[in-house]
């Protein structure tokens, strides 16, 4: 990607509030949502294509061969879970695509900001080299962001 400004947009305060309200409405319609810790996510069973196929077989077998269903399984709850999964999958792809677009847009905006910051930093660094007033103070403060790039390290003799 080039260093040019990649996106130029804004959101009105009214639209931001409308988005927040829409998100609150969605959250309100899904009061059962959970939040997992990173550790919980690592330990949780994931169901991919093969697992979904296995579940479909189990659904059929559980209903046709109830004699093998363990007594501790609440089949009504299992059916509710399967129904909920189907309902969530009905909107998940749209929600996921939107989330990815928002994340990608945020990444592009951050790139634009970072490139502007670097251009300013380089301008201040050059001004400091030329002895411009206030430039050295700004440069000293800003260069702490790049501790490995000090000119003292670059000028240090190589160890033998």
HELIX and SHEET records of a PDB file:
HELIX    1   1 UNK A   13  UNK A   29  1                                  17    
HELIX    2   2 UNK A   38  UNK A   43  1                                   6    
HELIX    3   3 UNK A   49  UNK A   64  1                                  16    
HELIX    4   4 UNK A   66  UNK A   68  5                                   3    
HELIX    5   5 UNK A   75  UNK A  129  1                                  55    
HELIX    6   6 UNK A  135  UNK A  142  1                                   8    
HELIX    7   7 UNK A  143  UNK A  149  5                                   7    
HELIX    8   8 UNK A  151  UNK A  155  1                                   5    
END                                                                             
